[in-house]
């Protein structure tokens, strides 16, 4: 597997993990720490989307 493909797979795995954590967040009461962690996951999700887009544009 090429490096861009491996990178893409790693990013997709991370997105799946973030989605799982978010589903747990949505089902219960939220502390300030949980809200902060959710915000960090949202930011990371945007970063991953940008990285995936860049990989796609570069033919990866």
DSSP file (Angstrom, degrees, kcal/mol; ACC not computed):
  #  RESIDUE AA STRUCTURE BP1 BP2  ACC     N-H-->O    O-->H-N    N-H-->O    O-->H-N    TCO  KAPPA ALPHA  PHI   PSI    X-CA   Y-CA   Z-CA
    1    1 A X              0   0    0      0, 0.0     2,-0.0     0, 0.0     0, 0.0   0.000 360.0 360.0 360.0 139.1    0.0    0.0    0.0
    2    2 A X     >  -     0   0    0      1,-0.1     4,-2.5    58,-0.1     5,-0.2  -0.305 360.0-108.9 -76.1 162.2    1.4    3.4   -0.8
    3    3 A X  H  > S+     0   0    0      1,-0.2     4,-2.8     2,-0.2     5,-0.2   0.914 118.8  50.6 -59.7 -46.0    2.0    6.1    1.8
    4    4 A X  H  > S+     0   0    0      1,-0.2     4,-2.6     2,-0.2    -1,-0.2   0.896 111.4  49.6 -60.7 -36.5   -0.9    8.3    0.7
    5    5 A X  H  > S+     0   0    0      2,-0.2     4,-2.4     1,-0.2    -2,-0.2   0.910 111.7  47.7 -66.6 -41.0   -3.2    5.3    0.9
    6    6 A X  H  X S+     0   0    0     -4,-2.5     4,-2.5     2,-0.2    -2,-0.2   0.909 112.1  50.1 -65.0 -41.4   -2.0    4.4    4.3
    7    7 A X  H  X S+     0   0    0     -4,-2.8     4,-2.4     2,-0.2    -2,-0.2   0.923 110.2  50.3 -61.3 -45.0   -2.4    8.0    5.4
    8    8 A X  H  X S+     0   0    0     -4,-2.6     4,-2.4     1,-0.2    -2,-0.2   0.915 110.6  49.3 -60.4 -44.3   -5.9    8.0    4.1
    9    9 A X  H  X S+     0   0    0     -4,-2.4     4,-2.4     1,-0.2    -1,-0.2   0.911 110.6  50.4 -62.9 -42.4   -6.8    4.8    5.9
   10   10 A X  H  X S+     0   0    0     -4,-2.5     4,-2.2     1,-0.2    -1,-0.2   0.911 111.2  48.7 -61.3 -42.5   -5.3    6.2    9.2
   11   11 A X  H  X S+     0   0    0     -4,-2.4     4,-2.3     2,-0.2    -2,-0.2   0.900 111.3  49.6 -65.3 -40.7   -7.4    9.3    8.8
   12   12 A X  H  X S+     0   0    0     -4,-2.4     4,-2.0     2,-0.2    -2,-0.2   0.883 110.0  51.2 -66.4 -37.7  -10.6    7.3    8.1
   13   13 A X  H  X S+     0   0    0     -4,-2.4     4,-2.1     2,-0.2    -2,-0.2   0.913 109.9  49.9 -63.8 -42.0   -9.9    5.2   11.1
   14   14 A X  H  X S+     0   0    0     -4,-2.2     4,-2.6     1,-0.2    -2,-0.2   0.902 108.4  52.8 -63.8 -40.5   -9.5    8.3   13.3
   15   15 A X  H  X S+     0   0    0     -4,-2.3     4,-2.4     1,-0.2    -1,-0.2   0.901 107.8  51.6 -60.4 -40.3  -12.8    9.7   11.9
   16   16 A X  H  X S+     0   0    0     -4,-2.0     4,-2.1     2,-0.2    -1,-0.2   0.903 110.2  48.7 -63.6 -40.9  -14.6    6.5   12.8
   17   17 A X  H  X S+     0   0    0     -4,-2.1     4,-2.4     2,-0.2    -2,-0.2   0.921 110.6  50.4 -64.6 -43.7  -13.2    6.7   16.4
   18   18 A X  H  X S+     0   0    0     -4,-2.6     4,-2.4     1,-0.2    -2,-0.2   0.900 109.5  51.7 -61.1 -40.2  -14.3   10.4   16.6
   19   19 A X  H  X S+     0   0    0     -4,-2.4     4,-2.0     2,-0.2    -1,-0.2   0.901 109.1  50.1 -63.7 -40.8  -17.7    9.4   15.5
   20   20 A X  H  X S+     0   0    0     -4,-2.1     4,-1.6     2,-0.2    -2,-0.2   0.925 111.3  48.1 -63.1 -44.6  -18.0    6.7   18.1
   21   21 A X  H  X S+     0   0    0     -4,-2.4     4,-1.9     1,-0.2    -2,-0.2   0.891 110.6  52.2 -63.2 -39.1  -16.9    9.1   20.9
   22   22 A X  H  X S+     0   0    0     -4,-2.4     4,-2.1     1,-0.2    -1,-0.2   0.864 104.7  55.3 -65.8 -35.8  -19.4   11.7   19.6
   23   23 A X  H  X S+     0   0    0     -4,-2.0     4,-0.6     1,-0.2    -1,-0.2   0.875 109.0  47.9 -66.3 -35.0  -22.2    9.1   19.8
   24   24 A X  H >< S+     0   0    0     -4,-1.6     3,-0.7     1,-0.2     4,-0.4   0.879 110.2  53.3 -68.5 -37.2  -21.4    8.5   23.4
   25   25 A X  H >< S+     0   0    0     -4,-1.9     3,-0.9     1,-0.2    -2,-0.2   0.882 105.9  53.5 -63.0 -39.7  -21.3   12.2   24.0
   26   26 A X  H 3< S+     0   0    0     -4,-2.1    -1,-0.2     1,-0.2    -2,-0.2   0.648 102.7  58.7 -73.6 -15.0  -24.8   12.7   22.5
   27   27 A X  T << S+     0   0    0     -3,-0.7     2,-0.3    -4,-0.6    -1,-0.2   0.528 105.7  36.3 -95.8  -5.3  -26.4   10.1   24.8
   28   28 A X  S <  S-     0   0    0     -3,-0.9     2,-0.0    -4,-0.4     0, 0.0  -0.794  92.1 -67.9-139.1 179.5  -25.7   11.5   28.2
   29   29 A X        -     0   0    0     -2,-0.3     2,-0.5     1,-0.1    -1,-0.1  -0.316  51.3-132.7 -66.3 155.4  -25.4   14.5   30.4
   30   30 A X        -     0   0    0     -4,-0.1     2,-0.2     4,-0.0    -1,-0.1  -0.940  13.9-160.7-122.3 129.8  -22.4   16.7   29.6
   31   31 A X     >  -     0   0    0     -2,-0.5     4,-2.2     1,-0.1     5,-0.2  -0.476  41.6-100.7 -91.1 172.2  -19.8   18.2   31.9
   32   32 A X  H  > S+     0   0    0      1,-0.2     4,-2.4     2,-0.2     5,-0.2   0.892 125.2  53.4 -60.7 -38.7  -17.6   21.2   30.9
   33   33 A X  H  > S+     0   0    0      2,-0.2     4,-2.6     1,-0.2    -1,-0.2   0.913 108.0  49.7 -63.2 -42.8  -14.8   18.8   30.2
   34   34 A X  H  > S+     0   0    0      2,-0.2     4,-2.3     1,-0.2    -1,-0.2   0.891 110.9  49.3 -63.9 -39.9  -17.0   16.7   27.9
   35   35 A X  H  X S+     0   0    0     -4,-2.2     4,-2.3     2,-0.2    -1,-0.2   0.916 111.7  49.3 -64.9 -42.3  -18.1   19.8   26.0
   36   36 A X  H  X S+     0   0    0     -4,-2.4     4,-2.1     1,-0.2    -2,-0.2   0.918 111.3  48.7 -62.7 -44.3  -14.5   20.9   25.6
   37   37 A X  H  X S+     0   0    0     -4,-2.6     4,-2.2     1,-0.2    -1,-0.2   0.879 109.4  53.2 -64.0 -38.0  -13.4   17.5   24.4
   38   38 A X  H  X S+     0   0    0     -4,-2.3     4,-2.3     2,-0.2    -1,-0.2   0.922 108.1  50.5 -61.9 -44.4  -16.3   17.5   21.9
   39   39 A X  H  X S+     0   0    0     -4,-2.3     4,-2.2     1,-0.2    -2,-0.2   0.894 109.5  50.9 -60.8 -40.6  -15.2   20.8   20.6
   40   40 A X  H  X S+     0   0    0     -4,-2.1     4,-2.5     1,-0.2    -1,-0.2   0.896 109.5  50.6 -63.9 -39.8  -11.6   19.5   20.2
   41   41 A X  H  X S+     0   0    0     -4,-2.2     4,-2.6     2,-0.2    -2,-0.2   0.892 108.4  52.3 -64.9 -38.6  -13.0   16.5   18.3
   42   42 A X  H  X S+     0   0    0     -4,-2.3     4,-1.9     2,-0.2    -2,-0.2   0.922 110.8  47.5 -62.2 -43.6  -15.0   18.8   16.0
   43   43 A X  H  X S+     0   0    0     -4,-2.2     4,-2.1     1,-0.2    -2,-0.2   0.918 112.3  49.3 -63.3 -43.5  -11.8   20.8   15.2
   44   44 A X  H  X S+     0   0    0     -4,-2.5     4,-2.7     1,-0.2    -2,-0.2   0.889 107.0  55.8 -63.6 -38.4   -9.9   17.6   14.6
   45   45 A X  H  X S+     0   0    0     -4,-2.6     4,-2.3     1,-0.2    -1,-0.2   0.900 108.0  48.6 -60.7 -40.8  -12.6   16.4   12.3
   46   46 A X  H  X S+     0   0    0     -4,-1.9     4,-2.1     2,-0.2    -1,-0.2   0.902 110.6  50.9 -65.3 -40.9  -12.3   19.6   10.2
   47   47 A X  H  X S+     0   0    0     -4,-2.1     4,-2.3     2,-0.2    -2,-0.2   0.922 110.6  49.0 -61.9 -43.7   -8.5   19.1   10.1
   48   48 A X  H  X S+     0   0    0     -4,-2.7     4,-2.8     1,-0.2     5,-0.2   0.910 108.5  53.3 -63.0 -42.7   -8.9   15.5    8.9
   49   49 A X  H  X S+     0   0    0     -4,-2.3     4,-2.3     1,-0.2    -1,-0.2   0.904 109.8  48.7 -59.7 -41.1  -11.4   16.6    6.2
   50   50 A X  H  X S+     0   0    0     -4,-2.1     4,-2.3     2,-0.2    -1,-0.2   0.898 111.6  49.4 -65.2 -40.2   -8.8   19.1    5.0
   51   51 A X  H  X S+     0   0    0     -4,-2.3     4,-2.5     2,-0.2    -2,-0.2   0.911 111.2  48.8 -66.0 -41.8   -6.1   16.5    4.9
   52   52 A X  H  X S+     0   0    0     -4,-2.8     4,-2.4     2,-0.2    -2,-0.2   0.912 111.1  50.7 -63.5 -42.1   -8.2   14.0    3.0
   53   53 A X  H  X S+     0   0    0     -4,-2.3     4,-2.3    -5,-0.2    -2,-0.2   0.917 110.2  49.4 -61.6 -43.1   -9.1   16.8    0.5
   54   54 A X  H  X S+     0   0    0     -4,-2.3     4,-1.6     1,-0.2    -2,-0.2   0.902 110.1  50.7 -64.2 -41.2   -5.4   17.6    0.1
   55   55 A X  H  <>S+     0   0    0     -4,-2.5     5,-3.2     1,-0.2    -1,-0.2   0.912 111.2  49.2 -61.1 -41.9   -4.6   13.9   -0.5
   56   56 A X  H ><5S+     0   0    0     -4,-2.4     3,-1.2     4,-0.2    -2,-0.2   0.883 109.7  50.6 -65.5 -38.9   -7.4   13.7   -3.1
   57   57 A X  H 3<5S+     0   0    0     -4,-2.3    -1,-0.2     1,-0.3    -2,-0.2   0.789 108.4  53.2 -69.6 -27.2   -6.2   16.7   -4.9
   58   58 A X  T 3<5S-     0   0    0     -4,-1.6    -1,-0.3    -5,-0.2    -2,-0.2   0.316 121.2-106.1 -91.1   8.8   -2.6   15.4   -5.0
   59   59 A X  T < 5       0   0    0     -3,-1.2    -3,-0.2    -5,-0.1    -2,-0.1   0.687 360.0 360.0  79.3  17.4   -3.8   12.1   -6.6
   60   60 A X      <       0   0    0     -5,-3.2    -4,-0.2    -6,-0.2   -52,-0.2   0.468 360.0 360.0 -87.3 360.0   -3.3   10.1   -3.4
